[in-house]
């Protein structure tokens, strides 16, 4: 990893959305594999956050997985970690 990569990775978590947009265009970020991984992780976290509410509403693990387009094992693992 080169010095520039290290600096960017160190500062990236501290930078605001506006600062990142000023440095990179949205298209640049969408093409970057690191940014793609971050977006996918954020999307999955968002899905996982709604699982407790869906459980309260009486949805089954299978139905939750289907609604959120997740694997049943992922949903079950998340539920197990809640307890």
C-alpha positions in Angstrom: 0.0 0.0 0.0 1.5 3.4 -0.9 1.7 6.4 1.3 -1.2 8.2 -0.3 -3.5 5.2 0.3 -2.5 5.0 3.9 -3.2 8.8 4.4 -6.6 8.5 2.7 -7.6 5.5 4.7 -6.5 7.2 7.9 -8.5 10.4 7.2 -11.5 8.9 5.5 -13.5 8.1 8.6 -13.0 11.7 9.9 -14.1 13.4 6.7 -17.6 14.7 6.2 -19.9 13.8 3.3 -19.3 17.3 1.8 -15.5 16.9 2.2 -15.5 13.6 0.4 -17.7 15.0 -2.4 -15.3 17.9 -2.8 -12.4 15.4 -3.3 -14.1 12.7 -5.3 -17.0 12.8 -7.7 -19.9 10.4 -6.9 -19.0 8.4 -10.0 -15.4 8.0 -8.8 -16.7 6.6 -5.5 -19.2 4.3 -7.2 -16.3 2.8 -9.3 -14.0 2.3 -6.3 -14.1 -1.2 -4.9 -13.5 0.0 -1.4 -16.4 2.4 -1.6 -18.6 -0.3 -3.1 -17.7 -2.6 -0.1 -18.6 0.2 2.3 -21.9 0.9 0.6 -22.8 -2.8 0.6 -21.9 -3.1 4.3 -24.0 0.0 5.1 -26.9 -1.4 3.2 -26.7 -4.7 5.0 -26.5 -2.9 8.4 -29.6 -0.9 7.5 -31.4 -4.1 6.7 -30.3 -5.7 10.0 -31.6 -2.7 12.0 -35.2 -3.4 11.0 -35.2 -7.1 12.0 -36.2 -6.5 15.7 -39.3 -4.5 14.5 -40.2 -7.1 12.0 -40.0 -9.7 14.7 -42.3 -7.6 17.0 -44.8 -7.5 14.1 -44.8 -11.3 14.1 -42.9 -12.0 10.9 -41.1 -15.3 10.7 -37.3 -15.6 10.2 -37.9 -16.9 6.7 -40.3 -14.1 5.8 -37.9 -11.5 7.1 -35.1 -13.0 5.1 -37.3 -12.9 2.0 -38.4 -9.3 2.6 -34.9 -8.0 3.2 -33.3 -10.2 0.5 -31.0 -11.8 3.1 -30.0 -15.4 3.7 -32.0 -17.1 6.5 -28.8 -17.9 8.3 -27.8 -14.2 8.4 -31.2 -13.3 9.9 -31.0 -16.1 12.4 -27.5 -15.2 13.4 -28.4 -11.6 13.9 -31.4 -12.6 16.1 -29.2 -14.9 18.2 -26.7 -12.1 18.8 -29.6 -9.9 20.1 -30.2 -12.4 22.9 
